[in-house]
Structures are given as structure tokens and as C-alpha cells.
């Protein structure tokens, strides 16, 4: 488990009128170790202001080429957890990976 480094910015809601009362854009870098075949790795990112129930959309840069599956969710106040699952037959080490998270709070 590793903590990711992140750049967080609060966003206006013009593009999401009526859907979200608040939004965040997060660019983070994960530097996790190898994920074994059939295994899962977990990382966390601190995002001030997010809370349980907020929606997270995760865009990865380079993860899909390796066959890994990412899932991101708010696990506690100010904390987003990112899980990496490796469904492939071998271990995969991405070293440093960049992710973009869009987080929205429903109205």
C-alpha cells in the first residue's frame, strides 16, 4: 500500500449543471510495486473536502495496456482509495503511473 502524490483543484459546476453540487479534479501519481497474478494492490490519495457517497471516475494513463483494472472510491472523509487488480497470468509492475480522478458530489 502506498500513498499517492496528488494535485487537487476544486472545479466550477458549469459543465455539470444540476448533477453535482461540488466537483474536484485530481491528477495523481502512483508509485506502487508489482501486482501479482490475480492479486490486488491498494493506494490512497488525500483529497480535502471529499466525503462518503461522492462519485469518483478514474482515468488511467498506461494501465489498460498492461491489462490491469483500476477502481477508485471515497473510503473516508478526505480520502480516495484506488485499487489495482491484476487479472493477467503474470506479475505486472507499472512503477510510476499517472491517474486523473474526477470526483462529484450529487445534489
Secondary structure as UniProt FT lines:
FT   STRAND          2..3
FT   STRAND          5..11
FT   HELIX           14..16
FT   TURN            17..19
FT   STRAND          20..31
FT   TURN            37..38
FT   STRAND          40..46
FT   TURN            48..49
FT   TURN            52..53
FT   STRAND          55..61
FT   HELIX           64..66
FT   STRAND          68..76
FT   TURN            77..78
FT   STRAND          79..86
FT   STRAND          96..106
//
